[in-house]
């Protein structure tokens, strides 16, 4: 009995420490350097983080109302997508990011490649606490970079030319 109590106490102390350390690497909310924006997400982020206040106001609306072009997705699904990696650099303060990133997430989920999408939130000066944007020459948000075998094959700046589905189909030809 004594051993069980000791183990339980140890688990109660260690578990919260272990889980809180994991959470700090994603969805880090920081003060913005902009006078127009109070708090922003900065660094690696997740869909779950975007579904929380105040971001959920724009995220949920744009995610739920986007109508996916399933016909074009059928053509894309025929291609090998397992080596495709997508890096999306966005600003939670940016109206283009607010509109386009939820749509991109929907398309990636429909294609079954949501785990191949990496999201990074930037400050208004296009930098993040993680520094993942270094070397990618990010000047606009969102900047969505498509990579195969570690090499950039295309990027979308601010918004797709037609739609994510049609632009991705053209990129993968």
Residue, then its C-alpha position, 0 to 999 in steps of 0.5 A: x500500500x505504501x509503495x502504491x501511494x508513493x508511486x501515485x504521488x510521484x506520477x501526480x508530480x511528474x505527469x503535469x510537468x511532462x505534459x506542460x513542457x510539451x504544450x509550450x512548444x506549440x501555440x505559444x501566445x506572445x505579445x505582439x510588437x504591433x500597436x494594432x494587435x495585442x496578443x498573437x500566436x508565435x512559433x509552431x502552431x496546431x489546428x487545435x490552437x487555432x480553434x481557441x479564443x480569440x482565433x476561433x472566431x475567424x478559424x471556425x467560420x473559414x474552416x466550416x464554410x469552405x467548400x472543397x473541390x472534391x472533383x479536383x481532389x480526386x485527380x490529386x489523390x492519384x499522385x504520390x503525396x507521401x513525400x510532399x511536405x507543406x510549410x505554412x507561415x502565417x500571422x494570426x493578425x493577418x486577414x489573408x492568413x485568417x481566410x486561407x489557412x483554415x481552407x488549406x487545413x481542410x484541403x490537406x485533411x480531405x487529401x489525408x495529408x494533414x500530418x504533412x502540413x507544418x504551421x508556423x505563426x509569425x509576428x508582424x515583422x515576419x519572424x517567430x520565436x522558433x526561427x523556422x522561417x529563417x532561410x525561406x525569405x518570408x515577405x508576405x503572409x501567408x506564405x505556403x511552401x510545397x516541398x518534395x525530397x527536401x527541396x522547394x517546388x512551389x509556393x503560394x503567397x497570400x492566396x492561391x491563384x485559383x484555389x488550393x485544389x487547382x493550384x496544388x494540381x498544377x504544382x504536382x503535374 
